[in-house]
């Protein structure tokens, strides 16, 4: 799995960002993650409003799918749709069908069906080395939410 964003991804209701599907090693094993690398220059208040509205938690806190109104689906045509809901609004990310996405989604299902949606502002690039440094121990700030799978 490459550390680069896939072209053709649709974003609705999110801060301007690039979505990077990846995996992260933890004490409990590999976690499948979609990292939203927020575009440079997006004001902090826009990011804060988004993470507050959809109840993402800082990196130091545990995010559970049961506590969120975020769900993902592997559509019949191979696209992956992630939806975040709250009383005031909804956000959606649609990743186009791609063999790499099918493998990523299969890994998420194999691991119990949840994936981690991570919002990481201020990164200069979307390569795996940059993501690894930022998301790893002693890295930079990010917010995350656990997204449960619903069948298509």
C-alpha positions in Angstrom: 0.0 0.0 0.0 1.5 3.3 -1.1 1.6 6.3 1.2 0.1 8.5 -1.4 -3.5 9.8 -1.8 -5.6 8.3 -4.5 -6.9 10.5 -7.3 -10.6 10.9 -7.7 -11.5 10.9 -4.1 -14.7 12.9 -3.3 -14.8 15.0 -0.1 -18.0 16.5 1.2 -18.2 18.5 4.4 -14.5 18.0 5.3 -11.7 20.5 5.6 -9.6 20.7 2.4 -7.4 17.6 2.6 -6.0 14.5 0.9 -7.1 11.1 2.1 -4.3 8.5 2.5 -5.3 4.9 3.2 -2.6 3.1 5.2 -2.1 0.8 8.3 -0.5 1.5 11.6 1.3 -0.9 13.9 0.0 -0.8 17.5 0.4 -2.9 20.7 -2.8 -4.7 19.6 -1.7 -5.3 16.0 -2.2 -3.5 12.8 -5.0 -0.8 12.6 -6.3 0.1 9.2 -6.4 3.9 8.9 -7.5 6.6 6.6 -5.4 9.7 7.2 -6.9 13.0 6.2 -3.8 15.2 5.6 -5.3 18.7 5.9 -4.1 21.1 3.3 -1.5 23.7 4.5 -3.0 27.0 5.2 -6.4 25.7 6.4 -7.2 27.8 9.5 -7.0 25.9 12.9 -10.5 26.9 13.7 -11.8 25.0 10.6 -10.0 21.9 11.7 -11.2 22.3 15.3 -14.8 22.8 14.2 -14.7 19.6 12.1 -13.1 17.4 14.8 -15.5 18.8 17.5 -18.6 18.5 15.3 -17.9 14.8 14.5 -16.5 14.0 18.0 -13.0 13.0 17.0 -10.6 12.7 19.9 -7.0 13.7 20.4 -4.3 11.1 19.8 -3.9 10.5 23.6 -7.6 9.3 23.9 -9.1 6.0 22.8 -11.7 6.2 20.0 -14.4 3.5 19.9 -16.7 2.8 16.9 -19.6 2.3 19.4 -19.1 5.9 20.6 -19.3 7.4 17.1 -21.8 8.0 14.4 -19.2 7.3 11.7 -19.5 4.3 9.4 -17.8 2.9 6.3 -19.1 0.7 3.5 -17.5 -1.2 0.6 -20.0 -0.4 -2.1 -21.0 -3.0 -4.7 -19.0 -1.2 -7.4 -15.8 -1.3 -5.3 -15.8 2.3 -3.9 -15.4 2.8 -0.2 -17.7 5.4 1.4 -17.1 6.8 4.8 -19.9 8.8 6.4 -19.8 11.0 9.5 -23.0 12.1 11.1 -24.1 14.6 13.7 -27.3 16.5 14.5 -26.3 19.6 12.5 -24.7 18.1 9.4 -23.0 15.2 7.6 -19.7 14.6 5.9 -18.7 12.0 3.4 -15.5 10.7 1.8 -15.8 8.4 -1.3 -12.7 6.6 -2.4 -12.8 5.3 -6.0 -12.6 1.6 -6.7 -9.0 0.5 -6.9 -7.3 -2.9 -6.2 -5.2 -1.2 -3.4 -8.4 0.0 -1.8 -10.0 -3.5 -2.0 -6.9 -4.9 -0.2 -7.1 -2.1 2.4 -10.8 -2.8 3.0 -10.2 -6.5 3.2 -7.6 -5.9 5.9 -10.1 -3.7 7.8 -12.7 -6.4 7.7 -10.3 -9.1 8.7 -9.3 -7.0 11.7 -12.8 -6.8 13.0 -14.4 -4.3 10.6 -13.3 -1.0 12.1 -10.9 1.5 10.7 -9.4 4.7 12.2 -10.2 8.0 10.5 -7.3 10.3 11.4 -7.2 14.1 10.8 -3.6 15.4 10.7 -3.1 19.1 10.0 0.1 20.8 9.0 2.0 17.9 7.3 4.2 19.0 4.4 3.6 15.7 2.4 1.6 12.5 2.3 4.5 10.1 2.0 4.7 7.2 4.4 7.9 8.5 6.1 6.2 11.8 6.9 3.0 10.1 8.1 5.1 7.6 10.2 7.0 10.4 12.0 3.8 12.4 12.7 1.6 9.5 13.8 4.3 7.6 15.7 5.4 8.0 19.3 6.4 11.6 20.1 4.9 12.7 16.8 2.6 15.6 16.1 -1.0 16.3 17.0 -3.9 14.5 15.3 -7.5 13.6 16.1 -9.1 10.3 15.4 -12.4 8.4 15.4 -13.1 4.7 15.0 -15.3 4.0 12.1 -17.4 0.8 12.1 -18.3 -1.2 8.9 -21.8 -1.6 7.6 -22.6 -4.0 4.8 -23.5 -2.5 1.4 
